[in-house]
Every structure is written in C-alpha cells, then in structure tokens.
Amino acid sequence: MSSPDAYDQSSLMSATQKQAIAELRDKGFAVVVFSPEELGCVCRDRLESRLVADGNEHIEDITELENN
C-alpha cells in the first residue's frame, strides 16, 4: 500500500470493506491493499503471489532481527 499521502484509496472502498480490513488488522493480520489505479495493467494474481513470497522472507528477516 502506498503511503497515505500518495493516494487516498480509502475513498474507493465501501464502509463494509473498510470495516473488514480494520477487523482483520485488529485480529493481528497484516493487510496490504492496492487500488485498481495503482495496479494498472499488472496481473493481480502474479502480484499477490510475489507479495506473499517476499512477505514470508521479510517476516523471517524481521523475526530474526527482533530476536537478536
């Protein structure tokens, strides 16, 4: 997700969608959302797969840093 100043994607979401994201975060989930405009012609499935793979690496790295 871009910085909040870069793009106000919250105006593109319904109250229900915003609530779902807030509830997931409250339960400890990390949530990243890109708007259709940010995605452009990028394949969502490919991006999601890459983000998951990269995210898992970052989780390992951060866990290691925080435990040392």
C-alpha positions as CSV (number, residue, x, y, z in Angstrom):
1,M,0.0,0.0,0.0
2,S,1.3,3.4,-0.9
3,S,1.8,6.0,1.8
4,P,-1.5,7.6,2.8
5,D,-0.4,10.9,1.4
6,A,0.4,9.4,-2.0
7,Y,-3.1,8.2,-2.8
8,D,-6.4,8.2,-0.9
9,Q,-7.7,4.8,-1.8
10,S,-10.0,4.7,1.2
11,S,-12.5,6.8,-0.8
12,L,-12.7,3.9,-3.3
13,M,-13.8,1.4,-0.6
14,S,-17.2,0.9,0.9
15,A,-17.7,1.1,4.6
16,T,-18.1,-2.6,4.8
17,Q,-14.8,-3.2,3.0
18,K,-13.0,-0.7,5.3
19,Q,-14.6,-2.5,8.3
20,A,-13.4,-5.9,7.1
21,I,-9.8,-4.6,6.8
22,A,-10.0,-3.0,10.2
23,E,-11.3,-6.2,11.8
24,L,-8.5,-8.3,10.1
25,R,-5.9,-5.9,11.4
26,D,-7.5,-5.9,14.9
27,K,-7.1,-9.7,14.9
28,G,-3.4,-9.5,14.0
29,F,-3.4,-9.8,10.3
30,A,-1.1,-7.7,8.1
31,V,-3.2,-6.2,5.3
32,V,-1.9,-4.6,2.2
33,V,-4.3,-3.2,-0.4
34,F,-3.5,-1.7,-3.8
35,S,-6.2,0.2,-5.7
36,P,-7.1,-0.7,-9.3
37,E,-5.4,2.5,-10.3
38,E,-2.2,1.6,-8.5
39,L,-2.2,-1.8,-10.2
40,G,-2.8,-0.6,-13.6
41,C,-2.4,-3.5,-16.0
42,V,-0.4,-5.6,-13.6
43,C,-1.9,-9.1,-13.1
44,R,-3.3,-9.2,-9.5
45,D,-2.6,-12.9,-9.1
46,R,1.0,-12.6,-10.1
47,L,1.5,-9.6,-7.8
48,E,-0.2,-11.4,-4.9
49,S,2.0,-14.4,-5.3
50,R,5.1,-12.3,-5.3
51,L,4.0,-10.3,-2.3
52,V,3.3,-13.5,-0.3
53,A,6.7,-14.9,-1.2
54,D,8.5,-11.6,-0.4
55,G,6.4,-11.1,2.7
56,N,7.4,-14.5,4.1
57,E,11.1,-13.6,3.6
58,H,10.6,-10.3,5.3
59,I,8.8,-12.0,8.2
60,E,11.7,-14.3,8.7
61,D,14.2,-11.4,8.5
62,I,12.3,-9.2,10.9
63,T,11.7,-12.1,13.3
64,E,15.5,-12.7,13.3
65,L,16.3,-9.0,13.9
66,E,13.8,-8.7,16.7
67,N,15.0,-11.8,18.4
68,N,18.7,-10.7,18.5
